[in-house]
């Protein structure tokens, strides 16, 4: 029918032609976050990224630093684009010596929720005995 709203559409793209946005949940399920321990204190974020890029696509790489001094704490996290790349990185890099240190690489555990209070239990000097 000429003049109907659908008549101006000549081609409906096939599903393979359409870029479907990925939800955050799907991205989390596809990607894999790795813990990397026993890093040399001289290792940088860029070094970490370059090392893991040999095993697949790196989404992010971050060395954990001390909040006061800014110095490396000797471990970090790498997020690989998918589980296959993450598993490849674990098999290739766990135990591998880098800058004189054998790396410890495994899947990161989910971060534990932190309590908002300052009371950490025990008998500190600010806690009443009774």
Secondary structure, 3 states (H helix, E strand, C coil): CCCCHHHHCCCCCCHHHCCCCCCHHHHHHHCEEEEEECCCCCCCHHHHHHHHHCCCCEEEEEEEECCCCCCEEEEEEEEECCHHHHHHHHHHHCCCEECCEECEEEECCCCCCCCCCCCCCCCCCCCCCC
